[in-house]
Amino acid sequence: MNVAIRRRVGRLLLVLLIGLVLGALLTELAVRFMPDSAAREFFTTSVAAAFGPLVFDLVAVGLTLGPLVFHLNALSIVGVLVVALGARAWL
């Protein structure tokens, strides 16, 4: 694979990871500090996707990962967009 393509994919994954973490932080802040309202429901209602558990059973070692659960909501998308715009401006 070309070095430029690998670098681009790496940056994309890094932006997604940091954006999702920022979105999770924004969601927690919204849950704690927003009053009960329709806006709070809209921003904090999430869709969950679960994968796993992944089991690697080797002769000497067994490893179980999971289940991995991804929660996606409006603030997660906002977090990814903020990080993407920041990365586009700085990188």
HTML snippet that shows the backbone in 3Dmol.js (N, CA, C, O; Angstrom):
<script src="https://3Dmol.org/build/3Dmol-min.js"></script>
<div id="view" style="width:600px;height:400px;position:relative"></div>
<script>
const pdb = `
ATOM      1  N   MET A   1       0.842  -1.167   0.000  1.00  0.00           N
ATOM      2  CA  MET A   1       0.000   0.000   0.000  1.00  0.00           C
ATOM      3  C   MET A   1       0.895   1.240   0.000  1.00  0.00           C
ATOM      4  O   MET A   1       1.974   1.244   0.593  1.00  0.00           O
ATOM      5  N   ASN A   2       0.451   2.238  -0.642  1.00  0.00           N
ATOM      6  CA  ASN A   2       1.193   3.483  -0.740  1.00  0.00           C
ATOM      7  C   ASN A   2       1.287   4.160   0.636  1.00  0.00           C
ATOM      8  O   ASN A   2       0.370   4.071   1.452  1.00  0.00           O
ATOM      9  N   VAL A   3       2.404   4.830   0.869  1.00  0.00           N
ATOM     10  CA  VAL A   3       2.628   5.487   2.166  1.00  0.00           C
ATOM     11  C   VAL A   3       1.600   6.589   2.400  1.00  0.00           C
ATOM     12  O   VAL A   3       1.128   6.762   3.524  1.00  0.00           O
ATOM     13  N   ALA A   4       1.249   7.334   1.359  1.00  0.00           N
ATOM     14  CA  ALA A   4       0.278   8.419   1.513  1.00  0.00           C
ATOM     15  C   ALA A   4      -1.096   7.882   1.878  1.00  0.00           C
ATOM     16  O   ALA A   4      -1.812   8.499   2.666  1.00  0.00           O
ATOM     17  N   ILE A   5      -1.468   6.750   1.319  1.00  0.00           N
ATOM     18  CA  ILE A   5      -2.770   6.164   1.633  1.00  0.00           C
ATOM     19  C   ILE A   5      -2.792   5.659   3.070  1.00  0.00           C
ATOM     20  O   ILE A   5      -3.776   5.853   3.783  1.00  0.00           O
ATOM     21  N   ARG A   6      -1.700   5.007   3.500  1.00  0.00           N
ATOM     22  CA  ARG A   6      -1.633   4.538   4.891  1.00  0.00           C
ATOM     23  C   ARG A   6      -1.698   5.701   5.866  1.00  0.00           C
ATOM     24  O   ARG A   6      -2.361   5.616   6.900  1.00  0.00           O
ATOM     25  N   ARG A   7      -1.014   6.783   5.539  1.00  0.00           N
ATOM     26  CA  ARG A   7      -1.030   7.962   6.413  1.00  0.00           C
ATOM     27  C   ARG A   7      -2.436   8.550   6.480  1.00  0.00           C
ATOM     28  O   ARG A   7      -2.892   8.947   7.552  1.00  0.00           O
ATOM     29  N   ARG A   8      -3.122   8.607   5.342  1.00  0.00           N
ATOM     30  CA  ARG A   8      -4.473   9.155   5.295  1.00  0.00           C
ATOM     31  C   ARG A   8      -5.437   8.293   6.110  1.00  0.00           C
ATOM     32  O   ARG A   8      -6.275   8.824   6.839  1.00  0.00           O
ATOM     33  N   VAL A   9      -5.326   6.975   5.992  1.00  0.00           N
ATOM     34  CA  VAL A   9      -6.180   6.073   6.758  1.00  0.00           C
ATOM     35  C   VAL A   9      -5.876   6.191   8.253  1.00  0.00           C
ATOM     36  O   VAL A   9      -6.791   6.170   9.076  1.00  0.00           O
ATOM     37  N   GLY A  10      -4.605   6.313   8.599  1.00  0.00           N
ATOM     38  CA  GLY A  10      -4.232   6.485  10.004  1.00  0.00           C
ATOM     39  C   GLY A  10      -4.791   7.763  10.592  1.00  0.00           C
ATOM     40  O   GLY A  10      -5.281   7.769  11.721  1.00  0.00           O
ATOM     41  N   ARG A  11      -4.722   8.851   9.830  1.00  0.00           N
ATOM     42  CA  ARG A  11      -5.284  10.117  10.314  1.00  0.00           C
ATOM     43  C   ARG A  11      -6.791  10.029  10.459  1.00  0.00           C
ATOM     44  O   ARG A  11      -7.357  10.562  11.414  1.00  0.00           O
ATOM     45  N   LEU A  12      -7.450   9.354   9.512  1.00  0.00           N
ATOM     46  CA  LEU A  12      -8.896   9.196   9.584  1.00  0.00           C
ATOM     47  C   LEU A  12      -9.298   8.412  10.830  1.00  0.00           C
ATOM     48  O   LEU A  12     -10.233   8.801  11.530  1.00  0.00           O
ATOM     49  N   LEU A  13      -8.607   7.325  11.109  1.00  0.00           N
ATOM     50  CA  LEU A  13      -8.911   6.542  12.304  1.00  0.00           C
ATOM     51  C   LEU A  13      -8.639   7.332  13.576  1.00  0.00           C
ATOM     52  O   LEU A  13      -9.401   7.235  14.538  1.00  0.00           O
ATOM     53  N   LEU A  14      -7.560   8.114  13.594  1.00  0.00           N
ATOM     54  CA  LEU A  14      -7.251   8.936  14.757  1.00  0.00           C
ATOM     55  C   LEU A  14      -8.317  10.007  14.973  1.00  0.00           C
ATOM     56  O   LEU A  14      -8.723  10.252  16.109  1.00  0.00           O
ATOM     57  N   VAL A  15      -8.770  10.641  13.905  1.00  0.00           N
ATOM     58  CA  VAL A  15      -9.823  11.656  14.006  1.00  0.00           C
ATOM     59  C   VAL A  15     -11.113  11.022  14.513  1.00  0.00           C
ATOM     60  O   VAL A  15     -11.793  11.603  15.359  1.00  0.00           O
ATOM     61  N   LEU A  16     -11.459   9.835  14.007  1.00  0.00           N
ATOM     62  CA  LEU A  16     -12.666   9.160  14.475  1.00  0.00           C
ATOM     63  C   LEU A  16     -12.568   8.798  15.953  1.00  0.00           C
ATOM     64  O   LEU A  16     -13.520   9.000  16.707  1.00  0.00           O
ATOM     65  N   LEU A  17     -11.442   8.276  16.362  1.00  0.00           N
ATOM     66  CA  LEU A  17     -11.273   7.877  17.757  1.00  0.00           C
ATOM     67  C   LEU A  17     -11.357   9.078  18.693  1.00  0.00           C
ATOM     68  O   LEU A  17     -12.092   9.046  19.680  1.00  0.00           O
ATOM     69  N   ILE A  18     -10.615  10.126  18.390  1.00  0.00           N
ATOM     70  CA  ILE A  18     -10.637  11.320  19.244  1.00  0.00           C
ATOM     71  C   ILE A  18     -12.012  11.980  19.206  1.00  0.00           C
ATOM     72  O   ILE A  18     -12.492  12.463  20.232  1.00  0.00           O
ATOM     73  N   GLY A  19     -12.648  12.006  18.042  1.00  0.00           N
ATOM     74  CA  GLY A  19     -13.980  12.590  17.916  1.00  0.00           C
ATOM     75  C   GLY A  19     -15.028  11.840  18.718  1.00  0.00           C
ATOM     76  O   GLY A  19     -15.899  12.453  19.335  1.00  0.00           O
ATOM     77  N   LEU A  20     -14.948  10.513  18.712  1.00  0.00           N
ATOM     78  CA  LEU A  20     -15.901   9.734  19.494  1.00  0.00           C
ATOM     79  C   LEU A  20     -15.686   9.918  20.993  1.00  0.00           C
ATOM     80  O   LEU A  20     -16.645   9.934  21.764  1.00  0.00           O
ATOM     81  N   VAL A  21     -14.433  10.055  21.401  1.00  0.00           N
ATOM     82  CA  VAL A  21     -14.153  10.328  22.822  1.00  0.00           C
ATOM     83  C   VAL A  21     -14.691  11.704  23.205  1.00  0.00           C
ATOM     84  O   VAL A  21     -15.288  11.865  24.270  1.00  0.00           O
ATOM     85  N   LEU A  22     -14.481  12.701  22.334  1.00  0.00           N
ATOM     86  CA  LEU A  22     -15.023  14.034  22.601  1.00  0.00           C
ATOM     87  C   LEU A  22     -16.545  14.000  22.628  1.00  0.00           C
ATOM     88  O   LEU A  22     -17.157  14.665  23.464  1.00  0.00           O
ATOM     89  N   GLY A  23     -17.164  13.244  21.735  1.00  0.00           N
ATOM     90  CA  GLY A  23     -18.618  13.106  21.731  1.00  0.00           C
ATOM     91  C   GLY A  23     -19.138  12.451  23.002  1.00  0.00           C
ATOM     92  O   GLY A  23     -20.182  12.843  23.523  1.00  0.00           O
ATOM     93  N   ALA A  24     -18.413  11.455  23.502  1.00  0.00           N
ATOM     94  CA  ALA A  24     -18.810  10.817  24.762  1.00  0.00           C
ATOM     95  C   ALA A  24     -18.721  11.807  25.923  1.00  0.00           C
ATOM     96  O   ALA A  24     -19.584  11.822  26.801  1.00  0.00           O
ATOM     97  N   LEU A  25     -17.675  12.630  25.922  1.00  0.00           N
ATOM     98  CA  LEU A  25     -17.546  13.655  26.957  1.00  0.00           C
ATOM     99  C   LEU A  25     -18.685  14.667  26.866  1.00  0.00           C
ATOM    100  O   LEU A  25     -19.257  15.043  27.889  1.00  0.00           O
ATOM    101  N   LEU A  26     -19.019  15.108  25.663  1.00  0.00           N
ATOM    102  CA  LEU A  26     -20.131  16.050  25.493  1.00  0.00           C
ATOM    103  C   LEU A  26     -21.457  15.427  25.923  1.00  0.00           C
ATOM    104  O   LEU A  26     -22.311  16.109  26.490  1.00  0.00           O
ATOM    105  N   THR A  27     -21.629  14.142  25.657  1.00  0.00           N
ATOM    106  CA  THR A  27     -22.850  13.459  26.069  1.00  0.00           C
ATOM    107  C   THR A  27     -22.960  13.401  27.586  1.00  0.00           C
ATOM    108  O   THR A  27     -24.025  13.651  28.149  1.00  0.00           O
ATOM    109  N   GLU A  28     -21.854  13.071  28.241  1.00  0.00           N
ATOM    110  CA  GLU A  28     -21.884  13.028  29.715  1.00  0.00           C
ATOM    111  C   GLU A  28     -22.167  14.407  30.301  1.00  0.00           C
ATOM    112  O   GLU A  28     -22.910  14.524  31.275  1.00  0.00           O
ATOM    113  N   LEU A  29     -21.583  15.452  29.719  1.00  0.00           N
ATOM    114  CA  LEU A  29     -21.857  16.804  30.200  1.00  0.00           C
ATOM    115  C   LEU A  29     -23.320  17.182  29.988  1.00  0.00           C
ATOM    116  O   LEU A  29     -23.926  17.828  30.842  1.00  0.00           O
ATOM    117  N   ALA A  30     -23.887  16.780  28.848  1.00  0.00           N
ATOM    118  CA  ALA A  30     -25.298  17.076  28.576  1.00  0.00           C
ATOM    119  C   ALA A  30     -26.202  16.345  29.556  1.00  0.00           C
ATOM    120  O   ALA A  30     -27.184  16.916  30.032  1.00  0.00           O
ATOM    121  N   VAL A  31     -25.891  15.106  29.862  1.00  0.00           N
ATOM    122  CA  VAL A  31     -26.713  14.341  30.805  1.00  0.00           C
ATOM    123  C   VAL A  31     -26.655  14.960  32.197  1.00  0.00           C
ATOM    124  O   VAL A  31     -27.667  15.019  32.895  1.00  0.00           O
ATOM    125  N   ARG A  32     -25.490  15.415  32.598  1.00  0.00           N
ATOM    126  CA  ARG A  32     -25.340  15.956  33.955  1.00  0.00           C
ATOM    127  C   ARG A  32     -25.898  17.364  34.119  1.00  0.00           C
ATOM    128  O   ARG A  32     -26.461  17.686  35.165  1.00  0.00           O
ATOM    129  N   PHE A  33     -25.750  18.215  33.089  1.00  0.00           N
ATOM    130  CA  PHE A  33     -26.045  19.631  33.299  1.00  0.00           C
ATOM    131  C   PHE A  33     -27.273  20.158  32.563  1.00  0.00           C
ATOM    132  O   PHE A  33     -27.759  21.233  32.913  1.00  0.00           O
ATOM    133  N   MET A  34     -27.795  19.458  31.564  1.00  0.00           N
ATOM    134  CA  MET A  34     -28.993  19.933  30.875  1.00  0.00           C
ATOM    135  C   MET A  34     -30.229  19.516  31.665  1.00  0.00           C
ATOM    136  O   MET A  34     -30.282  18.404  32.190  1.00  0.00           O
ATOM    137  N   PRO A  35     -31.219  20.397  31.751  1.00  0.00           N
ATOM    138  CA  PRO A  35     -32.468  20.008  32.431  1.00  0.00           C
ATOM    139  C   PRO A  35     -33.240  18.999  31.565  1.00  0.00           C
ATOM    140  O   PRO A  35     -32.998  18.876  30.364  1.00  0.00           O
ATOM    141  N   ASP A  36     -34.160  18.293  32.196  1.00  0.00           N
ATOM    142  CA  ASP A  36     -34.997  17.353  31.446  1.00  0.00           C
ATOM    143  C   ASP A  36     -35.819  18.123  30.424  1.00  0.00           C
ATOM    144  O   ASP A  36     -36.666  18.944  30.777  1.00  0.00           O
ATOM    145  N   SER A  37     -35.558  17.846  29.155  1.00  0.00           N
ATOM    146  CA  SER A  37     -36.271  18.540  28.087  1.00  0.00           C
ATOM    147  C   SER A  37     -36.165  17.713  26.810  1.00  0.00           C
ATOM    148  O   SER A  37     -35.503  16.676  26.770  1.00  0.00           O
ATOM    149  N   ALA A  38     -36.831  18.197  25.779  1.00  0.00           N
ATOM    150  CA  ALA A  38     -36.771  17.520  24.481  1.00  0.00           C
ATOM    151  C   ALA A  38     -35.369  17.625  23.883  1.00  0.00           C
ATOM    152  O   ALA A  38     -34.918  16.700  23.207  1.00  0.00           O
ATOM    153  N   ALA A  39     -34.681  18.728  24.121  1.00  0.00           N
ATOM    154  CA  ALA A  39     -33.320  18.892  23.601  1.00  0.00           C
ATOM    155  C   ALA A  39     -32.370  17.876  24.228  1.00  0.00           C
ATOM    156  O   ALA A  39     -31.533  17.291  23.541  1.00  0.00           O
ATOM    157  N   ARG A  40     -32.504  17.673  25.531  1.00  0.00           N
ATOM    158  CA  ARG A  40     -31.654  16.676  26.196  1.00  0.00           C
ATOM    159  C   ARG A  40     -31.931  15.278  25.650  1.00  0.00           C
ATOM    160  O   ARG A  40     -30.998  14.508  25.423  1.00  0.00           O
ATOM    161  N   GLU A  41     -33.184  14.950  25.442  1.00  0.00           N
ATOM    162  CA  GLU A  41     -33.534  13.651  24.868  1.00  0.00           C
ATOM    163  C   GLU A  41     -32.931  13.491  23.474  1.00  0.00           C
ATOM    164  O   GLU A  41     -32.394  12.434  23.143  1.00  0.00           O
ATOM    165  N   PHE A  42     -33.022  14.535  22.666  1.00  0.00           N
ATOM    166  CA  PHE A  42     -32.488  14.473  21.307  1.00  0.00           C
ATOM    167  C   PHE A  42     -30.983  14.262  21.308  1.00  0.00           C
ATOM    168  O   PHE A  42     -30.473  13.417  20.572  1.00  0.00           O
ATOM    169  N   PHE A  43     -30.274  15.019  22.124  1.00  0.00           N
ATOM    170  CA  PHE A  43     -28.814  14.945  22.122  1.00  0.00           C
ATOM    171  C   PHE A  43     -28.268  13.689  22.780  1.00  0.00           C
ATOM    172  O   PHE A  43     -27.168  13.254  22.441  1.00  0.00           O
ATOM    173  N   THR A  44     -29.002  13.099  23.707  1.00  0.00           N
ATOM    174  CA  THR A  44     -28.442  11.969  24.452  1.00  0.00           C
ATOM    175  C   THR A  44     -29.030  10.609  24.073  1.00  0.00           C
ATOM    176  O   THR A  44     -28.548   9.590  24.567  1.00  0.00           O
ATOM    177  N   THR A  45     -30.042  10.556  23.223  1.00  0.00           N
ATOM    178  CA  THR A  45     -30.582   9.277  22.774  1.00  0.00           C
ATOM    179  C   THR A  45     -29.595   8.660  21.796  1.00  0.00           C
ATOM    180  O   THR A  45     -29.169   9.310  20.841  1.00  0.00           O
ATOM    181  N   SER A  46     -29.233   7.406  22.035  1.00  0.00           N
ATOM    182  CA  SER A  46     -28.192   6.791  21.215  1.00  0.00           C
ATOM    183  C   SER A  46     -28.661   5.480  20.610  1.00  0.00           C
ATOM    184  O   SER A  46     -29.611   4.850  21.075  1.00  0.00           O
ATOM    185  N   VAL A  47     -27.963   5.099  19.565  1.00  0.00           N
ATOM    186  CA  VAL A  47     -28.146   3.806  18.914  1.00  0.00           C
ATOM    187  C   VAL A  47     -26.900   2.998  19.231  1.00  0.00           C
ATOM    188  O   VAL A  47     -25.781   3.490  19.090  1.00  0.00           O
ATOM    189  N   ALA A  48     -27.095   1.753  19.662  1.00  0.00           N
ATOM    190  CA  ALA A  48     -25.955   0.926  20.063  1.00  0.00           C
ATOM    191  C   ALA A  48     -25.764  -0.223  19.076  1.00  0.00           C
ATOM    192  O   ALA A  48     -26.727  -0.837  18.617  1.00  0.00           O
ATOM    193  N   ALA A  49     -24.510  -0.496  18.765  1.00  0.00           N
ATOM    194  CA  ALA A  49     -24.140  -1.652  17.960  1.00  0.00           C
ATOM    195  C   ALA A  49     -23.131  -2.456  18.766  1.00  0.00           C
ATOM    196  O   ALA A  49     -22.150  -1.905  19.265  1.00  0.00           O
ATOM    197  N   ALA A  50     -23.369  -3.755  18.893  1.00  0.00           N
ATOM    198  CA  ALA A  50     -22.497  -4.600  19.701  1.00  0.00           C
ATOM    199  C   ALA A  50     -21.842  -5.670  18.836  1.00  0.00           C
ATOM    200  O   ALA A  50     -22.471  -6.245  17.948  1.00  0.00           O
ATOM    201  N   PHE A  51     -20.574  -5.922  19.112  1.00  0.00           N
ATOM    202  CA  PHE A  51     -19.813  -6.961  18.437  1.00  0.00           C
ATOM    203  C   PHE A  51     -19.167  -7.838  19.501  1.00  0.00           C
ATOM    204  O   PHE A  51     -18.630  -7.331  20.486  1.00  0.00           O
ATOM    205  N   GLY A  52     -19.217  -9.132  19.306  1.00  0.00           N
ATOM    206  CA  GLY A  52     -18.449  -9.989  20.187  1.00  0.00           C
ATOM    207  C   GLY A  52     -19.304 -10.878  21.035  1.00  0.00           C
ATOM    208  O   GLY A  52     -20.520 -10.938  20.850  1.00  0.00           O
ATOM    209  N   PRO A  53     -18.714 -11.546  21.930  1.00  0.00           N
ATOM    210  CA  PRO A  53     -17.302 -11.489  22.294  1.00  0.00           C
ATOM    211  C   PRO A  53     -16.430 -12.234  21.283  1.00  0.00           C
ATOM    212  O   PRO A  53     -16.847 -13.231  20.694  1.00  0.00           O
ATOM    213  N   LEU A  54     -15.232 -11.736  21.099  1.00  0.00           N
ATOM    214  CA  LEU A  54     -14.249 -12.373  20.234  1.00  0.00           C
ATOM    215  C   LEU A  54     -13.374 -13.278  21.093  1.00  0.00           C
ATOM    216  O   LEU A  54     -12.776 -12.827  22.070  1.00  0.00           O
ATOM    217  N   VAL A  55     -13.301 -14.524  20.734  1.00  0.00           N
ATOM    218  CA  VAL A  55     -12.545 -15.496  21.524  1.00  0.00           C
ATOM    219  C   VAL A  55     -11.386 -16.027  20.696  1.00  0.00           C
ATOM    220  O   VAL A  55     -11.579 -16.544  19.596  1.00  0.00           O
ATOM    221  N   PHE A  56     -10.181 -15.893  21.235  1.00  0.00           N
ATOM    222  CA  PHE A  56      -8.985 -16.471  20.644  1.00  0.00           C
ATOM    223  C   PHE A  56      -8.517 -17.569  21.594  1.00  0.00           C
ATOM    224  O   PHE A  56      -8.018 -17.280  22.682  1.00  0.00           O
ATOM    225  N   ASP A  57      -8.674 -18.803  21.193  1.00  0.00           N
ATOM    226  CA  ASP A  57      -8.310 -19.924  22.044  1.00  0.00           C
ATOM    227  C   ASP A  57      -7.112 -20.630  21.432  1.00  0.00           C
ATOM    228  O   ASP A  57      -7.257 -21.454  20.528  1.00  0.00           O
ATOM    229  N   LEU A  58      -5.933 -20.302  21.930  1.00  0.00           N
ATOM    230  CA  LEU A  58      -4.709 -20.945  21.488  1.00  0.00           C
ATOM    231  C   LEU A  58      -4.377 -22.070  22.463  1.00  0.00           C
ATOM    232  O   LEU A  58      -5.038 -22.218  23.491  1.00  0.00           O
ATOM    233  N   VAL A  59      -3.383 -22.843  22.152  1.00  0.00           N
ATOM    234  CA  VAL A  59      -3.056 -23.995  23.002  1.00  0.00           C
ATOM    235  C   VAL A  59      -2.614 -23.543  24.397  1.00  0.00           C
ATOM    236  O   VAL A  59      -3.068 -24.091  25.402  1.00  0.00           O
ATOM    237  N   ALA A  60      -1.742 -22.556  24.456  1.00  0.00           N
ATOM    238  CA  ALA A  60      -1.189 -22.137  25.741  1.00  0.00           C
ATOM    239  C   ALA A  60      -1.940 -20.955  26.357  1.00  0.00           C
ATOM    240  O   ALA A  60      -1.927 -20.784  27.576  1.00  0.00           O
ATOM    241  N   VAL A  61      -2.591 -20.143  25.529  1.00  0.00           N
ATOM    242  CA  VAL A  61      -3.208 -18.915  26.017  1.00  0.00           C
ATOM    243  C   VAL A  61      -4.594 -18.778  25.398  1.00  0.00           C
ATOM    244  O   VAL A  61      -4.788 -19.044  24.212  1.00  0.00           O
ATOM    245  N   GLY A  62      -5.543 -18.364  26.208  1.00  0.00           N
ATOM    246  CA  GLY A  62      -6.874 -18.039  25.716  1.00  0.00           C
ATOM    247  C   GLY A  62      -7.166 -16.570  25.977  1.00  0.00           C
ATOM    248  O   GLY A  62      -6.853 -16.053  27.048  1.00  0.00           O
ATOM    249  N   LEU A  63      -7.760 -15.903  25.009  1.00  0.00           N
ATOM    250  CA  LEU A  63      -8.033 -14.477  25.136  1.00  0.00           C
ATOM    251  C   LEU A  63      -9.458 -14.209  24.674  1.00  0.00           C
ATOM    252  O   LEU A  63      -9.868 -14.644  23.598  1.00  0.00           O
ATOM    253  N   THR A  64     -10.205 -13.487  25.500  1.00  0.00           N
ATOM    254  CA  THR A  64     -11.572 -13.114  25.145  1.00  0.00           C
ATOM    255  C   THR A  64     -11.682 -11.601  25.179  1.00  0.00           C
ATOM    256  O   THR A  64     -11.375 -10.971  26.191  1.00  0.00           O
ATOM    257  N   LEU A  65     -12.117 -11.022  24.076  1.00  0.00           N
ATOM    258  CA  LEU A  65     -12.339  -9.583  23.975  1.00  0.00           C
ATOM    259  C   LEU A  65     -13.820  -9.338  23.760  1.00  0.00           C
ATOM    260  O   LEU A  65     -14.445  -9.946  22.891  1.00  0.00           O
ATOM    261  N   GLY A  66     -14.366  -8.452  24.552  1.00  0.00           N
ATOM    262  CA  GLY A  66     -15.711  -8.050  24.238  1.00  0.00           C
ATOM    263  C   GLY A  66     -16.694  -8.323  25.345  1.00  0.00           C
ATOM    264  O   GLY A  66     -16.314  -8.770  26.428  1.00  0.00           O
ATOM    265  N   PRO A  67     -17.911  -8.067  25.089  1.00  0.00           N
ATOM    266  CA  PRO A  67     -18.422  -7.543  23.831  1.00  0.00           C
ATOM    267  C   PRO A  67     -18.065  -6.070  23.656  1.00  0.00           C
ATOM    268  O   PRO A  67     -18.036  -5.307  24.622  1.00  0.00           O
ATOM    269  N   LEU A  68     -17.798  -5.686  22.430  1.00  0.00           N
ATOM    270  CA  LEU A  68     -17.508  -4.291  22.101  1.00  0.00           C
ATOM    271  C   LEU A  68     -18.819  -3.620  21.713  1.00  0.00           C
ATOM    272  O   LEU A  68     -19.524  -4.100  20.826  1.00  0.00           O
ATOM    273  N   VAL A  69     -19.146  -2.520  22.367  1.00  0.00           N
ATOM    274  CA  VAL A  69     -20.405  -1.828  22.110  1.00  0.00           C
ATOM    275  C   VAL A  69     -20.093  -0.391  21.711  1.00  0.00           C
ATOM    276  O   VAL A  69     -19.356   0.309  22.404  1.00  0.00           O
ATOM    277  N   PHE A  70     -20.655   0.038  20.599  1.00  0.00           N
ATOM    278  CA  PHE A  70     -20.506   1.406  20.124  1.00  0.00           C
ATOM    279  C   PHE A  70     -21.843   2.114  20.291  1.00  0.00           C
ATOM    280  O   PHE A  70     -22.869   1.634  19.808  1.00  0.00           O
ATOM    281  N   HIS A  71     -21.833   3.257  20.977  1.00  0.00           N
ATOM    282  CA  HIS A  71     -23.026   4.071  21.152  1.00  0.00           C
ATOM    283  C   HIS A  71     -22.856   5.312  20.279  1.00  0.00           C
ATOM    284  O   HIS A  71     -21.879   6.047  20.418  1.00  0.00           O
ATOM    285  N   LEU A  72     -23.796   5.538  19.393  1.00  0.00           N
ATOM    286  CA  LEU A  72     -23.729   6.686  18.492  1.00  0.00           C
ATOM    287  C   LEU A  72     -24.932   7.571  18.746  1.00  0.00           C
ATOM    288  O   LEU A  72     -26.073   7.109  18.727  1.00  0.00           O
ATOM    289  N   ASN A  73     -24.666   8.867  18.987  1.00  0.00           N
ATOM    290  CA  ASN A  73     -25.744   9.832  19.161  1.00  0.00           C
ATOM    291  C   ASN A  73     -25.345  11.138  18.483  1.00  0.00           C
ATOM    292  O   ASN A  73     -24.287  11.229  17.860  1.00  0.00           O
ATOM    293  N   ALA A  74     -26.196  12.140  18.608  1.00  0.00           N
ATOM    294  CA  ALA A  74     -25.961  13.412  17.925  1.00  0.00           C
ATOM    295  C   ALA A  74     -24.676  14.082  18.411  1.00  0.00           C
ATOM    296  O   ALA A  74     -23.944  14.664  17.609  1.00  0.00           O
ATOM    297  N   LEU A  75     -24.395  14.010  19.700  1.00  0.00           N
ATOM    298  CA  LEU A  75     -23.196  14.660  20.223  1.00  0.00           C
ATOM    299  C   LEU A  75     -21.925  13.921  19.808  1.00  0.00           C
ATOM    300  O   LEU A  75     -20.861  14.534  19.726  1.00  0.00           O
ATOM    301  N   SER A  76     -22.015  12.625  19.548  1.00  0.00           N
ATOM    302  CA  SER A  76     -20.859  11.900  19.016  1.00  0.00           C
ATOM    303  C   SER A  76     -20.519  12.395  17.618  1.00  0.00           C
ATOM    304  O   SER A  76     -19.350  12.563  17.272  1.00  0.00           O
ATOM    305  N   ILE A  77     -21.550  12.624  16.823  1.00  0.00           N
ATOM    306  CA  ILE A  77     -21.319  13.152  15.474  1.00  0.00           C
ATOM    307  C   ILE A  77     -20.753  14.561  15.547  1.00  0.00           C
ATOM    308  O   ILE A  77     -19.871  14.912  14.763  1.00  0.00           O
ATOM    309  N   VAL A  78     -21.242  15.369  16.468  1.00  0.00           N
ATOM    310  CA  VAL A  78     -20.697  16.720  16.661  1.00  0.00           C
ATOM    311  C   VAL A  78     -19.224  16.648  17.062  1.00  0.00           C
ATOM    312  O   VAL A  78     -18.409  17.423  16.560  1.00  0.00           O
ATOM    313  N   GLY A  79     -18.880  15.736  17.951  1.00  0.00           N
ATOM    314  CA  GLY A  79     -17.486  15.575  18.370  1.00  0.00           C
ATOM    315  C   GLY A  79     -16.585  15.190  17.219  1.00  0.00           C
ATOM    316  O   GLY A  79     -15.483  15.725  17.095  1.00  0.00           O
ATOM    317  N   VAL A  80     -17.028  14.267  16.365  1.00  0.00           N
ATOM    318  CA  VAL A  80     -16.226  13.862  15.207  1.00  0.00           C
ATOM    319  C   VAL A  80     -16.071  15.032  14.240  1.00  0.00           C
ATOM    320  O   VAL A  80     -14.987  15.241  13.696  1.00  0.00           O
ATOM    321  N   LEU A  81     -17.137  15.794  14.020  1.00  0.00           N
ATOM    322  CA  LEU A  81     -17.047  16.954  13.112  1.00  0.00           C
ATOM    323  C   LEU A  81     -16.100  18.019  13.640  1.00  0.00           C
ATOM    324  O   LEU A  81     -15.330  18.597  12.873  1.00  0.00           O
ATOM    325  N   VAL A  82     -16.147  18.285  14.939  1.00  0.00           N
ATOM    326  CA  VAL A  82     -15.253  19.289  15.530  1.00  0.00           C
ATOM    327  C   VAL A  82     -13.795  18.866  15.380  1.00  0.00           C
ATOM    328  O   VAL A  82     -12.947  19.680  15.013  1.00  0.00           O
ATOM    329  N   VAL A  83     -13.502  17.611  15.660  1.00  0.00           N
ATOM    330  CA  VAL A  83     -12.129  17.120  15.543  1.00  0.00           C
ATOM    331  C   VAL A  83     -11.693  17.092  14.079  1.00  0.00           C
ATOM    332  O   VAL A  83     -10.540  17.398  13.773  1.00  0.00           O
ATOM    333  N   ALA A  84     -12.603  16.728  13.170  1.00  0.00           N
ATOM    334  CA  ALA A  84     -12.260  16.705  11.741  1.00  0.00           C
ATOM    335  C   ALA A  84     -11.948  18.099  11.228  1.00  0.00           C
ATOM    336  O   ALA A  84     -10.997  18.282  10.468  1.00  0.00           O
ATOM    337  N   LEU A  85     -12.736  19.082  11.634  1.00  0.00           N
ATOM    338  CA  LEU A  85     -12.462  20.455  11.205  1.00  0.00           C
ATOM    339  C   LEU A  85     -11.159  20.971  11.798  1.00  0.00           C
ATOM    340  O   LEU A  85     -10.400  21.673  11.129  1.00  0.00           O
ATOM    341  N   GLY A  86     -10.903  20.623  13.053  1.00  0.00           N
ATOM    342  CA  GLY A  86      -9.636  21.025  13.663  1.00  0.00           C
ATOM    343  C   GLY A  86      -8.448  20.358  12.990  1.00  0.00           C
ATOM    344  O   GLY A  86      -7.421  21.000  12.767  1.00  0.00           O
ATOM    345  N   ALA A  87      -8.574  19.082  12.665  1.00  0.00           N
ATOM    346  CA  ALA A  87      -7.476  18.371  11.996  1.00  0.00           C
ATOM    347  C   ALA A  87      -7.262  18.920  10.596  1.00  0.00           C
ATOM    348  O   ALA A  87      -6.124  19.023  10.138  1.00  0.00           O
ATOM    349  N   ARG A  88      -8.332  19.270   9.920  1.00  0.00           N
ATOM    350  CA  ARG A  88      -8.187  19.833   8.572  1.00  0.00           C
ATOM    351  C   ARG A  88      -7.483  21.194   8.610  1.00  0.00           C
ATOM    352  O   ARG A  88      -6.719  21.530   7.704  1.00  0.00           O
ATOM    353  N   ALA A  89      -7.746  21.968   9.659  1.00  0.00           N
ATOM    354  CA  ALA A  89      -7.116  23.285   9.764  1.00  0.00           C
ATOM    355  C   ALA A  89      -5.656  23.177  10.174  1.00  0.00           C
ATOM    356  O   ALA A  89      -4.837  23.990   9.746  1.00  0.00           O
ATOM    357  N   TRP A  90      -5.311  22.184  11.002  1.00  0.00           N
ATOM    358  CA  TRP A  90      -3.937  22.100  11.526  1.00  0.00           C
ATOM    359  C   TRP A  90      -3.035  21.153  10.773  1.00  0.00           C
ATOM    360  O   TRP A  90      -1.818  21.339  10.776  1.00  0.00           O
ATOM    361  N   LEU A  91      -3.595  20.128  10.120  1.00  0.00           N
ATOM    362  CA  LEU A  91      -2.741  19.149   9.449  1.00  0.00           C
ATOM    363  C   LEU A  91      -2.697  19.361   7.973  1.00  0.00           C
ATOM    364  O   LEU A  91      -2.021  18.618   7.262  1.00  0.00           O
TER     365      LEU A  91
END
`;
const viewer = $3Dmol.createViewer("view");
viewer.addModel(pdb, "pdb");
viewer.setStyle({}, {cartoon: {color: "spectrum"}});
viewer.zoomTo();
viewer.render();
</script>
